[in-house]
Amino acid sequence: MTSKTLALTQSGLNLIAQALSIFDQDLRLVVCNRRYRDLFDLPKELTTAGARFEDTIRYLVQRGEYDEVEDPEAFVQDRVDQARAFEPHYLERQRANGDTISIEGSPLPSGGWVAVYTDITALKVQERLLRSRSDDLAEQVFEYAEELSASNRALAATNATLQETQHELTEMAARARMTAEMMPAHIARIDRARRYTYSNRQLSTVMPSRPSEITGKLISETLDGGAYDQIKPSLDRAFQGTSNVFEFTDDVSSRRIRVAFTPDRSEAGAVSGVYILSMDITEEAQARAALAQTHKRELAAQLTNGLAHDFSNLLTIILGAQSRLGRQSLDKAAQELVHATTAAARRGGRLLNRLAKISGPREMRPVATDLPGLLREIVILAKPSLPEGIALELNISRMPALLDLDPASLQDSLLNLIINARDAIGDQGRICISASVRRDTWVEIQVCDSGGGFSAEALRHALDPFFTTKGGEGSGLGLSMVYDLVQLAGGHVRLENTGPGACVTLRLPLRLPPLHAKADATSLLVLLIEDNADIRTLVREMLVDMGHQVIEAASAEEGLALAHIDGLGLVLSDISLEHRSAGLDLARKIRDTAPCPVRLMTSRSVNDPIRIEAARDGPVIGKPFTATQLNVFLREEPGND
């Protein structure tokens, strides 16, 4: 309440002919008017907010307001005790100065009380005159009139208290209703007939497309589309007297819903109805799915981390040796062996990278993505790998201009699905990619084909690592990687047969972040630091083929000495040189003292602690890698590892 409002309120109270005081539940003065002060001739400190009721009574006793009092302190304590157990009352009291006052007291619902004091001295004089001059008026009738008048005044005080209590209860009910309506959850009650007796009109907020006004309707009619069938077992348990919580996915709205059922018991203990609290936990469920997938990755990382480093180095050496052999004059049979060995080594590298991607801590990089444009690019990339008899179609429903997606992981996933669909179709058929938005909650992308469909076993296990229907030609990691990437984004994958063919649905959360760009690379003077001579030779040849000039170093000490050569444009170093993190320490020293950028390479798996630490400082490429992969890596801006 503002100071202006307080002043106006006080002025209004001062105009009242009766004395008025309000004390709170702690027996301290809240407000009084000028008539209260004048009637009892009270000092200022006893008419100021916060004055104690006990002090006021003690002051009046000491001044003789109540005539002679044998034990003043006992008298004061008695009045204080009465005030603490305050009840509505009306009484008339003759003061020590001969005046008569009436006192009407009413308790307040929030604690404390209000008292009104009226000087009725003149009225009492008139009554005495009336009594003395009305000999013909029966004494008993006159006394009855007096009693009736006093009763009427007491009744008026009680009615005022009841009206104030009713007003308070009405306000409390309104506040409770407003609070329920503003909650981001649906609160309702149904009776034994399973008909809504109360609802806060938030059902349409929690479950879009459902009505808001449902009081009087059956819950089975309101929650159509299979939702009632899902919650019915939990609802039955509540009617049997057991409180429970249940989560389900509403097929109509695609929302994840958590519902709490609480029995409404009568005084006899019988269940007369059930209270229902429903909340939309879609975002929470998406976050839980992403977190669970991260934990699975960490567990898998512990199984693959030990062998990754040595295996990567061996493959790098094999690829380097086969590359040298391929440039020599060999007969046809030897050339075929070189090509076969090279292909096997590269396939081993791809398998290792796939294992590392599944088990390692992949960081999702969502950006504001033009999904239709991305899908058109994927179609362009995929068409050359399809036979002429396979048609690749694209259907895109209306959606926001930009969506929060990781374009790289989505591209990898869709290309994987397209290749799987191609293998299932053969030489003739069609593949259709479609994209749509579901209820402003999910982005759905489907890859459907006209092949033979999934077998019963494939529907059960196709998302499991190493499950394949391609025999020795497949690694069994394609769909597992798709599943992994979608789970990391908080989404999920669904496999199904659609009559003639199969369909894979990726459902991703709908979100939006900023864009980032890439930079180009030019011919540079590169310092290559690698302690393995075979790998150093292979990487040097790759760099020279790209048009770069290369200076080599075989140790961290040698690399640091060469890092300040004029014109040096790039340092490419292995993370582990003489010991585990010598290359990482070297990179940090060069970054602190030399102006050229530093890039790191490693044979350690993506979940190795040293590699994770290095990735925080700048880009890292994993071995083995091809010349094309190295070229792309050198063109990336820092932060794109």
C-alpha positions as CSV (number, residue, x, y, z in Angstrom):
1,M,0.0,0.0,0.0
2,T,1.4,3.4,-1.0
3,S,2.0,6.3,1.5
4,K,-0.8,8.2,-0.3
5,T,-3.3,5.4,0.2
6,L,-2.3,5.0,3.8
7,A,-2.9,8.7,4.4
8,L,-6.3,8.6,2.7
9,T,-7.3,5.5,4.8
10,Q,-6.2,7.2,8.0
11,S,-8.2,10.3,7.2
12,G,-11.3,8.3,6.5
13,L,-11.0,6.4,9.8
14,N,-10.6,9.7,11.7
15,L,-14.0,10.9,10.3
16,I,-15.8,7.9,12.0
17,A,-17.7,9.0,15.1
18,Q,-16.8,5.8,17.0
19,A,-13.4,4.9,18.3
20,L,-11.7,2.0,16.4
21,S,-8.7,-0.1,17.0
22,I,-7.2,-3.2,15.2
23,F,-4.7,-5.4,16.9
24,D,-2.9,-8.3,15.1
25,Q,-2.5,-11.9,16.3
26,D,0.7,-10.9,18.3
27,L,-1.4,-8.3,20.2
28,R,0.2,-5.3,18.6
29,L,-1.7,-2.3,17.3
30,V,-2.1,-2.2,13.5
31,V,-4.2,0.9,13.2
32,C,-6.5,3.2,15.2
33,N,-8.3,6.5,14.6
34,R,-8.2,9.8,16.4
35,R,-11.4,9.1,18.3
36,Y,-9.8,6.1,19.9
37,R,-6.9,8.3,21.2
38,D,-9.3,11.0,22.4
39,L,-11.8,8.7,24.1
40,F,-9.2,7.1,26.3
41,D,-6.8,10.1,26.4
42,L,-4.0,7.8,25.3
43,P,-0.4,9.0,24.8
44,K,1.1,9.0,21.3
45,E,3.3,5.9,21.9
46,L,0.1,3.8,22.6
47,T,-1.6,4.9,19.4
48,T,1.3,4.2,17.1
49,A,1.4,1.0,15.0
50,G,3.2,-1.7,16.9
51,A,2.1,-0.6,20.4
52,R,1.5,-3.6,22.7
53,F,-2.0,-4.3,23.9
54,E,-0.6,-5.3,27.3
55,D,1.0,-1.8,27.7
56,T,-2.3,-0.1,26.8
57,I,-4.3,-2.0,29.4
58,R,-1.6,-1.4,32.0
59,Y,-1.7,2.3,31.3
60,L,-5.5,2.4,31.6
61,V,-5.4,0.5,34.9
62,Q,-2.8,2.8,36.3
63,R,-4.9,5.9,35.3
64,G,-8.0,4.5,37.0
65,E,-10.1,3.6,33.9
66,Y,-11.4,0.5,35.7
67,D,-11.8,2.1,39.2
68,E,-9.9,0.4,42.0
69,V,-8.1,-2.8,40.9
70,E,-6.7,-5.0,43.8
71,D,-4.0,-6.8,41.7
72,P,-3.2,-4.7,38.6
73,E,-0.8,-7.2,37.0
74,A,-3.2,-10.0,37.4
75,F,-5.9,-7.8,35.9
76,V,-3.7,-7.0,32.9
77,Q,-2.8,-10.7,32.4
78,D,-6.4,-11.7,32.5
79,R,-7.2,-9.2,29.7
80,V,-4.3,-10.3,27.7
81,D,-5.4,-14.0,28.0
82,Q,-8.9,-13.0,26.9
83,A,-7.5,-11.2,23.9
84,R,-5.4,-14.2,22.8
85,A,-8.6,-16.4,22.8
86,F,-10.6,-13.6,21.3
87,E,-14.3,-14.3,20.5
88,P,-17.0,-12.0,19.0
89,H,-18.7,-10.0,21.7
90,Y,-20.8,-7.0,22.6
91,L,-20.8,-5.4,26.1
92,E,-21.5,-2.1,27.8
93,R,-19.2,-0.7,30.5
94,Q,-19.4,2.3,32.8
95,R,-16.2,4.1,33.0
96,A,-14.6,5.6,36.2
97,N,-15.6,9.1,35.0
98,G,-19.3,8.1,34.9
99,D,-19.6,7.8,31.1
100,T,-20.9,4.6,29.5
101,I,-19.4,3.0,26.4
102,S,-20.4,0.0,24.3
103,I,-17.7,-2.3,22.9
104,E,-18.2,-4.5,19.8
105,G,-15.3,-6.9,19.1
106,S,-14.9,-9.2,16.1
107,P,-12.0,-11.5,15.3
108,L,-10.3,-11.3,11.9
109,P,-9.8,-14.5,9.8
110,S,-6.2,-13.7,9.3
111,G,-5.6,-13.3,13.1
112,G,-6.2,-10.5,15.5
113,W,-9.3,-8.5,16.0
114,V,-11.1,-5.2,15.4
115,A,-12.9,-3.3,18.3
116,V,-15.4,-0.4,18.0
117,Y,-16.1,1.8,21.0
118,T,-19.2,4.0,21.2
119,D,-20.0,6.6,23.8
120,I,-23.6,5.8,24.7
121,T,-23.8,8.0,27.8
122,A,-26.5,10.2,26.3
123,L,-28.5,7.1,25.3
124,K,-28.4,5.8,28.8
125,V,-29.6,9.1,30.2
126,Q,-32.5,9.0,27.9
127,E,-33.3,5.4,29.0
128,R,-33.3,6.5,32.6
129,L,-35.6,9.4,31.9
130,L,-37.9,7.1,29.9
131,R,-37.9,4.6,32.8
132,S,-38.8,7.3,35.4
133,R,-41.6,8.8,33.2
134,S,-43.2,5.6,32.0
135,D,-45.0,4.3,35.1
136,D,-47.6,2.8,32.8
137,L,-45.0,0.8,31.0
138,A,-44.6,-2.6,32.5
139,E,-41.2,-3.1,34.0
140,Q,-40.9,-6.5,32.4
141,V,-41.6,-5.2,28.9
142,F,-39.0,-2.5,29.3
143,E,-36.4,-5.0,30.4
144,Y,-37.2,-7.2,27.5
145,A,-36.8,-4.2,25.2
146,E,-33.4,-3.5,26.7
147,E,-32.3,-7.1,26.3
148,L,-33.6,-7.2,22.8
149,S,-31.7,-4.0,21.9
150,A,-28.5,-5.4,23.4
151,S,-29.0,-8.8,21.6
152,N,-29.6,-7.0,18.3
153,R,-26.3,-5.1,18.6
154,A,-24.5,-8.3,19.5
155,L,-26.1,-10.0,16.5
156,A,-25.1,-7.2,14.2
157,A,-21.5,-7.6,15.4
158,T,-21.6,-11.4,14.8
159,N,-23.1,-10.9,11.3
160,A,-20.3,-8.4,10.4
161,T,-17.8,-11.1,11.5
162,L,-19.5,-13.7,9.4
163,Q,-19.7,-11.5,6.3
164,E,-16.0,-10.7,6.6
165,T,-15.2,-14.4,7.0
166,Q,-17.3,-15.2,3.9
167,H,-15.5,-12.5,2.0
168,E,-12.1,-13.9,3.0
169,L,-13.2,-17.4,2.0
170,T,-14.4,-16.2,-1.4
171,E,-11.1,-14.5,-2.0
172,M,-9.1,-17.6,-0.9
173,A,-11.2,-19.7,-3.3
174,A,-10.6,-17.3,-6.1
175,R,-6.8,-17.2,-5.4
176,A,-6.7,-21.0,-5.3
177,R,-8.6,-21.2,-8.6
178,M,-6.3,-18.7,-10.2
179,T,-3.2,-20.6,-9.0
180,A,-4.5,-23.8,-10.4
181,E,-5.3,-22.1,-13.8
182,M,-1.8,-20.6,-14.0
183,M,0.1,-23.9,-13.3
184,P,1.8,-25.4,-16.4
185,A,0.1,-28.7,-15.7
186,H,-3.3,-30.3,-15.9
187,I,-5.1,-30.8,-12.6
188,A,-8.4,-32.7,-12.6
189,R,-10.6,-35.0,-10.6
190,I,-12.9,-37.8,-11.8
191,D,-15.6,-39.6,-9.9
192,R,-16.4,-43.3,-9.7
193,A,-18.2,-43.0,-13.1
194,R,-14.9,-41.7,-14.5
195,R,-16.5,-38.4,-15.3
196,Y,-14.6,-35.1,-14.7
197,T,-15.9,-33.2,-11.7
198,Y,-13.1,-30.6,-11.8
199,S,-10.5,-29.4,-14.3
200,N,-8.2,-26.4,-14.4
201,R,-8.6,-26.1,-18.2
202,Q,-5.0,-26.8,-19.0
203,L,-5.5,-30.2,-20.7
204,S,-5.1,-28.5,-24.2
205,T,-1.8,-27.0,-23.1
206,V,-0.3,-30.3,-21.9
207,M,-1.9,-32.4,-24.7
208,P,-2.6,-30.2,-27.8
209,S,-5.7,-31.0,-29.8
210,R,-7.6,-32.0,-26.6
211,P,-10.4,-29.7,-25.3
212,S,-10.0,-27.3,-22.4
213,E,-13.6,-27.4,-21.1
214,I,-14.0,-31.0,-20.0
215,T,-16.0,-30.8,-16.7
216,G,-18.9,-33.3,-16.9
217,K,-17.3,-35.3,-19.7
218,L,-16.0,-38.9,-19.5
219,I,-12.3,-39.3,-19.4
220,S,-12.5,-42.2,-22.0
221,E,-14.1,-39.8,-24.5
222,T,-11.8,-36.9,-23.8
223,L,-8.5,-38.9,-24.1
224,D,-9.1,-40.5,-27.4
225,G,-6.5,-41.7,-29.9
226,G,-5.3,-44.5,-27.6
227,A,-4.2,-42.3,-24.6
228,Y,-7.0,-43.6,-22.3
229,D,-6.0,-47.2,-23.1
230,Q,-2.5,-46.5,-22.0
231,I,-3.3,-44.8,-18.7
232,K,-6.3,-47.1,-17.8
233,P,-4.3,-49.7,-15.9
234,S,-2.7,-47.0,-13.7
235,L,-6.1,-45.3,-13.2
236,D,-7.6,-48.7,-12.2
237,R,-4.9,-49.0,-9.5
238,A,-5.8,-45.6,-8.2
239,F,-9.5,-46.5,-7.9
240,Q,-8.3,-49.5,-5.9
241,G,-6.6,-47.2,-3.5
242,T,-3.0,-47.1,-4.7
243,S,-1.3,-43.8,-5.7
244,N,1.0,-44.2,-8.7
245,V,2.8,-42.3,-11.4
246,F,2.9,-43.3,-15.1
247,E,4.6,-42.0,-18.2
248,F,3.4,-42.5,-21.8
249,T,3.7,-41.0,-25.3
250,D,0.5,-39.4,-26.6
251,D,0.3,-40.5,-30.2
252,V,-2.0,-37.6,-31.1
253,S,0.3,-34.8,-29.9
254,S,3.6,-36.7,-30.0
255,R,4.2,-35.4,-26.5
256,R,5.8,-37.4,-23.6
257,I,3.4,-37.1,-20.6
258,R,3.8,-37.9,-16.9
259,V,0.6,-38.6,-15.0
260,A,0.2,-38.9,-11.2
261,F,-3.0,-40.6,-9.9
262,T,-4.0,-40.0,-6.2
263,P,-7.1,-41.6,-4.7
264,D,-9.8,-39.3,-3.2
265,R,-10.9,-41.0,0.0
266,S,-14.0,-40.2,2.0
267,E,-13.9,-40.0,5.8
268,A,-14.9,-43.7,5.9
269,G,-11.9,-44.6,3.7
270,A,-13.7,-45.5,0.5
271,V,-12.3,-44.1,-2.8
272,S,-14.9,-41.7,-4.2
273,G,-12.7,-40.4,-7.0
274,V,-9.2,-39.9,-8.3
275,Y,-7.2,-36.7,-8.6
276,I,-5.1,-36.5,-11.8
277,L,-1.9,-34.3,-12.3
278,S,-0.6,-34.4,-15.9
279,M,2.7,-32.7,-17.1
280,D,4.4,-32.4,-20.5
281,I,7.9,-33.8,-20.0
282,T,8.9,-34.0,-23.6
283,E,12.1,-32.0,-23.2
284,E,13.0,-33.8,-20.1
285,A,12.6,-37.2,-21.8
286,Q,14.7,-36.0,-24.8
287,A,17.5,-34.9,-22.3
288,R,17.3,-38.3,-20.5
289,A,17.6,-40.2,-23.7
290,A,20.7,-38.1,-24.7
291,L,22.3,-38.6,-21.3
292,A,21.6,-42.4,-21.3
293,Q,23.3,-42.7,-24.7
294,T,26.3,-40.7,-23.5
295,H,26.7,-43.2,-20.6
296,K,26.5,-46.1,-23.0
297,R,29.2,-44.5,-25.1
298,E,31.5,-44.1,-22.0
299,L,31.0,-47.8,-21.2
300,A,31.8,-48.9,-24.7
301,A,34.9,-46.6,-24.8
302,Q,36.5,-48.5,-21.9
303,L,36.4,-51.7,-24.1
304,T,38.0,-50.1,-27.3
305,N,40.4,-47.5,-25.9
306,G,43.3,-49.9,-25.2
307,L,43.8,-51.3,-28.7
308,A,43.0,-48.2,-30.8
309,H,46.4,-46.4,-30.7
310,D,48.6,-49.3,-31.8
311,F,46.1,-50.6,-34.3
312,S,45.9,-47.1,-35.9
313,N,49.7,-46.8,-36.2
314,L,49.9,-50.3,-37.8
315,L,47.3,-49.4,-40.4
316,T,49.0,-46.1,-41.1
317,I,52.3,-47.9,-41.7
318,I,50.6,-50.6,-43.9
319,L,48.9,-47.9,-46.0
320,G,52.2,-46.1,-46.4
321,A,54.0,-49.2,-47.5
322,Q,51.3,-50.2,-49.9
323,S,51.3,-46.7,-51.4
324,R,55.1,-47.0,-52.1
325,L,54.7,-50.4,-53.6
326,G,51.9,-49.1,-55.8
327,R,54.2,-46.6,-57.4
328,Q,56.8,-49.2,-58.3
329,S,56.8,-51.3,-61.5
330,L,55.1,-54.5,-60.5
331,D,53.5,-57.2,-62.5
332,K,49.7,-57.5,-62.7
333,A,49.4,-60.1,-60.0
334,A,51.5,-58.1,-57.6
335,Q,49.5,-54.9,-58.3
336,E,46.3,-56.8,-57.5
337,L,47.8,-57.9,-54.2
338,V,48.8,-54.3,-53.4
339,H,45.3,-53.0,-54.2
340,A,43.7,-55.8,-52.2
341,T,45.9,-55.2,-49.2
342,T,45.4,-51.4,-49.4
343,A,41.6,-51.9,-49.6
344,A,41.6,-54.2,-46.6
345,A,43.7,-51.8,-44.6
346,R,41.5,-48.9,-45.4
347,R,38.4,-51.0,-44.6
348,G,40.1,-51.8,-41.2
349,G,40.6,-48.1,-40.7
350,R,37.0,-47.3,-41.5
351,L,35.9,-50.0,-39.1
352,L,38.2,-48.6,-36.4
353,N,36.8,-45.1,-37.0
354,R,33.3,-46.4,-36.8
355,L,34.0,-48.1,-33.5
356,A,35.6,-45.0,-32.1
357,K,32.7,-42.8,-33.2
358,I,30.2,-45.2,-31.5
359,S,32.2,-45.5,-28.3
360,G,33.9,-42.1,-28.1
361,P,32.4,-38.9,-26.7
362,R,31.1,-37.4,-29.9
363,E,30.2,-33.7,-29.5
364,M,27.0,-32.7,-31.2
365,R,27.3,-29.5,-33.1
366,P,23.8,-28.3,-33.9
367,V,23.5,-25.2,-36.1
368,A,20.6,-23.3,-37.7
369,T,20.1,-25.6,-40.7
370,D,18.1,-25.2,-43.9
371,L,16.8,-28.8,-43.8
372,P,15.2,-28.8,-47.3
373,G,18.5,-27.5,-48.7
374,L,20.5,-30.1,-46.8
375,L,18.2,-32.9,-48.0
376,R,18.6,-31.7,-51.6
377,E,22.4,-31.8,-51.2
378,I,22.1,-35.4,-49.8
379,V,20.1,-36.4,-52.8
380,I,22.8,-35.0,-55.1
381,L,25.5,-36.8,-53.2
382,A,23.7,-40.1,-53.1
383,K,22.4,-40.4,-56.8
384,P,25.8,-41.3,-58.3
385,S,26.0,-44.4,-56.0
386,L,22.6,-45.7,-57.2
387,P,21.9,-47.9,-60.2
388,E,20.0,-46.2,-63.0
389,G,17.0,-48.3,-62.2
390,I,16.5,-46.9,-58.7
391,A,14.6,-43.6,-58.4
392,L,15.5,-41.3,-55.5
393,E,12.5,-39.1,-54.5
394,L,12.3,-36.2,-52.0
395,N,9.1,-35.0,-50.3
396,I,9.3,-32.1,-47.8
397,S,6.3,-30.8,-45.9
398,R,6.0,-27.2,-44.8
399,M,8.4,-26.4,-41.9
400,P,10.3,-23.5,-40.3
401,A,13.0,-21.9,-42.4
402,L,15.8,-23.0,-40.1
403,L,16.0,-26.0,-37.7
404,D,18.4,-26.8,-34.9
405,L,20.2,-29.9,-36.3
406,D,23.7,-31.3,-36.6
407,P,24.0,-31.3,-40.4
408,A,27.1,-33.5,-40.5
409,S,25.7,-36.3,-38.3
410,L,22.3,-36.1,-40.1
411,Q,24.0,-36.3,-43.5
412,D,26.1,-39.4,-42.4
413,S,22.9,-41.0,-41.1
414,L,20.8,-40.4,-44.2
415,L,23.5,-41.5,-46.6
416,N,23.9,-44.7,-44.6
417,L,20.2,-45.3,-44.8
418,I,20.1,-44.6,-48.5
419,I,22.9,-47.1,-49.1
420,N,21.1,-49.7,-47.0
421,A,17.9,-49.1,-49.0
422,R,19.9,-49.5,-52.3
423,D,21.3,-52.9,-51.2
424,A,17.8,-54.0,-50.2
425,I,16.2,-53.0,-53.5
426,G,18.7,-54.4,-56.1
427,D,18.7,-52.8,-59.6
428,Q,15.0,-51.7,-59.9
429,G,12.8,-49.7,-57.4
430,R,12.5,-46.5,-55.6
431,I,13.8,-44.7,-52.4
432,C,11.8,-41.9,-50.9
433,I,13.1,-39.4,-48.4
434,S,10.4,-37.3,-46.6
435,A,10.6,-34.7,-43.9
436,S,7.9,-33.1,-41.8
437,V,7.2,-31.4,-38.4
438,R,5.1,-33.2,-35.8
439,R,3.1,-31.0,-33.5
440,D,5.9,-28.4,-33.1
441,T,7.7,-31.0,-31.0
442,W,9.6,-33.3,-33.4
443,V,11.2,-33.2,-36.8
444,E,10.5,-36.5,-38.6
445,I,12.7,-37.7,-41.4
446,Q,11.8,-41.0,-43.2
447,V,13.8,-43.1,-45.6
448,C,11.4,-45.6,-47.3
449,D,12.2,-48.1,-50.0
450,S,10.4,-50.6,-52.3
451,G,12.6,-53.5,-51.4
452,G,11.7,-56.7,-49.6
453,G,11.4,-55.1,-46.1
454,F,12.9,-56.1,-42.8
455,S,12.9,-59.7,-41.7
456,A,11.4,-60.4,-38.2
457,E,14.9,-60.9,-36.9
458,A,16.1,-57.6,-38.4
459,L,13.2,-55.7,-36.9
460,R,14.3,-56.9,-33.5
461,H,18.1,-56.6,-33.9
462,A,18.9,-54.2,-36.8
463,L,20.0,-51.4,-34.4
464,D,22.3,-53.7,-32.4
465,P,26.1,-53.3,-33.1
466,F,27.5,-55.9,-35.6
467,F,24.2,-57.2,-36.6
468,T,24.1,-57.5,-40.4
469,T,22.2,-59.3,-43.2
470,K,25.0,-58.7,-45.7
471,G,27.3,-61.5,-44.6
472,G,31.0,-60.7,-44.7
473,E,30.3,-57.6,-46.8
474,G,28.8,-55.6,-43.9
475,S,30.3,-54.4,-40.6
476,G,26.9,-54.3,-38.8
477,L,27.7,-50.8,-37.6
478,G,25.7,-48.7,-40.1
479,L,22.3,-48.6,-38.4
480,S,24.0,-48.7,-35.0
481,M,25.7,-45.4,-35.9
482,V,22.4,-43.9,-37.1
483,Y,20.7,-45.0,-33.8
484,D,23.6,-43.6,-31.8
485,L,23.6,-40.2,-33.5
486,V,19.8,-39.8,-33.2
487,Q,19.9,-40.8,-29.5
488,L,22.6,-38.3,-28.8
489,A,20.3,-35.6,-30.2
490,G,17.6,-36.7,-27.8
491,G,15.5,-38.4,-30.5
492,H,14.7,-42.0,-31.4
493,V,14.6,-44.4,-34.4
494,R,11.7,-46.5,-35.6
495,L,11.9,-49.4,-38.0
496,E,8.9,-50.8,-39.8
497,N,7.7,-52.6,-42.9
498,T,5.3,-50.7,-45.1
499,G,3.9,-53.5,-47.3
500,P,6.2,-53.5,-50.3
501,G,9.3,-52.3,-48.7
502,A,10.7,-50.9,-45.4
503,C,10.8,-47.5,-43.7
504,V,13.2,-46.0,-41.2
505,T,12.0,-43.0,-39.3
506,L,14.3,-40.6,-37.5
507,R,12.5,-38.4,-35.0
508,L,14.6,-35.4,-33.7
509,P,13.8,-32.6,-31.3
510,L,12.8,-29.3,-32.8
511,R,15.4,-26.6,-31.8
512,L,17.3,-23.5,-33.3
513,P,21.0,-22.2,-32.8
514,P,23.5,-19.9,-34.8
515,L,25.5,-20.6,-38.0
516,H,29.3,-21.1,-38.4
517,A,31.5,-21.0,-41.5
518,K,34.7,-22.5,-42.9
519,A,38.0,-21.1,-44.2
520,D,40.1,-22.0,-47.2
521,A,43.7,-23.1,-47.2
522,T,46.5,-22.0,-49.5
523,S,50.0,-23.3,-50.2
524,L,52.0,-23.2,-46.9
525,L,55.4,-23.9,-45.4
526,V,54.5,-26.8,-43.0
527,L,56.5,-28.1,-40.1
528,L,55.7,-31.8,-39.7
529,I,56.6,-33.3,-36.3
530,E,56.3,-37.1,-36.1
531,D,58.6,-39.5,-34.3
532,N,57.6,-42.5,-36.4
533,A,59.7,-42.4,-39.6
534,D,57.3,-44.4,-41.8
535,I,54.3,-42.3,-40.8
536,R,56.3,-39.1,-41.2
537,T,57.3,-40.1,-44.8
538,L,53.7,-40.9,-45.7
539,V,52.2,-37.6,-44.3
540,R,55.0,-35.6,-45.9
541,E,54.1,-37.0,-49.3
542,M,50.5,-36.2,-48.8
543,L,51.4,-32.6,-47.9
544,V,53.7,-32.2,-50.9
545,D,51.0,-33.6,-53.2
546,M,48.7,-30.8,-51.9
547,G,51.2,-28.2,-52.9
548,H,52.7,-27.5,-49.5
549,Q,56.4,-27.2,-48.7
550,V,57.4,-29.5,-45.8
551,I,60.1,-29.3,-43.0
552,E,60.4,-32.4,-40.9
553,A,61.2,-32.9,-37.2
554,A,61.4,-36.2,-35.4
555,S,61.2,-35.0,-31.8
556,A,59.6,-32.3,-29.6
557,E,62.9,-30.6,-29.0
558,E,63.7,-30.5,-32.8
559,G,60.3,-29.2,-33.6
560,L,60.5,-26.4,-31.0
561,A,63.8,-25.3,-32.5
562,L,62.3,-25.1,-36.1
563,A,59.0,-23.5,-35.0
564,H,60.4,-20.0,-35.4
565,I,61.5,-20.2,-39.0
566,D,60.5,-17.1,-41.0
567,G,57.6,-17.8,-43.3
568,L,56.3,-20.9,-41.4
569,G,52.5,-21.2,-42.1
570,L,51.5,-24.3,-40.2
571,V,52.7,-26.8,-37.7
572,L,51.3,-30.4,-37.9
573,S,52.4,-32.5,-35.0
574,D,51.6,-35.9,-33.4
575,I,50.2,-35.7,-29.9
576,S,52.4,-38.4,-28.5
577,L,56.1,-38.0,-29.4
578,E,58.8,-39.2,-26.9
579,H,56.1,-39.7,-24.2
580,R,52.3,-39.6,-23.9
581,S,51.7,-35.9,-24.2
582,A,55.0,-34.5,-25.4
583,G,53.3,-33.4,-28.7
584,L,50.5,-31.7,-26.8
585,D,53.0,-29.8,-24.6
586,L,55.0,-28.8,-27.6
587,A,51.9,-27.5,-29.4
588,R,51.0,-25.3,-26.4
589,K,54.6,-23.8,-26.3
590,I,54.5,-23.1,-30.1
591,R,51.1,-21.4,-29.8
592,D,52.4,-19.2,-27.0
593,T,55.6,-18.2,-28.8
594,A,55.0,-18.5,-32.6
595,P,52.3,-16.8,-34.7
596,C,51.5,-19.8,-37.0
597,P,48.6,-22.2,-36.3
598,V,49.1,-25.6,-34.9
599,R,47.2,-28.8,-35.9
600,L,47.5,-32.1,-34.1
601,M,47.2,-35.7,-35.3
602,T,47.0,-38.9,-33.2
603,S,46.5,-42.6,-33.2
604,R,44.6,-42.4,-29.9
605,S,40.9,-43.1,-29.9
606,V,38.5,-40.3,-29.6
607,N,37.7,-41.1,-26.0
608,D,41.3,-41.2,-24.9
609,P,41.9,-38.5,-22.2
610,I,45.0,-37.1,-23.9
611,R,43.1,-36.7,-27.2
612,I,40.1,-35.1,-25.4
613,E,42.4,-32.6,-23.7
614,A,44.1,-31.8,-27.0
615,A,40.8,-31.2,-28.8
616,R,40.0,-28.5,-26.3
617,D,43.0,-26.5,-27.6
618,G,42.4,-27.0,-31.3
619,P,41.6,-29.3,-34.2
620,V,42.8,-33.0,-34.1
621,I,42.7,-35.6,-36.8
622,G,42.7,-39.3,-36.1
623,K,45.0,-41.8,-37.8
624,P,44.8,-43.5,-40.2
625,F,43.7,-40.8,-42.6
626,T,43.8,-40.4,-46.4
627,A,45.2,-37.5,-48.3
628,T,41.6,-36.2,-48.9
629,Q,40.7,-36.4,-45.2
630,L,43.9,-34.5,-44.3
631,N,43.2,-31.8,-46.9
632,V,39.7,-31.3,-45.5
633,F,41.1,-31.2,-42.0
634,L,43.6,-28.5,-42.9
635,R,40.8,-26.4,-44.4
636,E,38.6,-26.5,-41.3
637,E,38.5,-23.6,-38.9
638,P,39.5,-24.3,-35.2
639,G,36.5,-25.7,-33.3
640,N,35.4,-28.1,-36.0
641,D,37.2,-31.2,-34.7
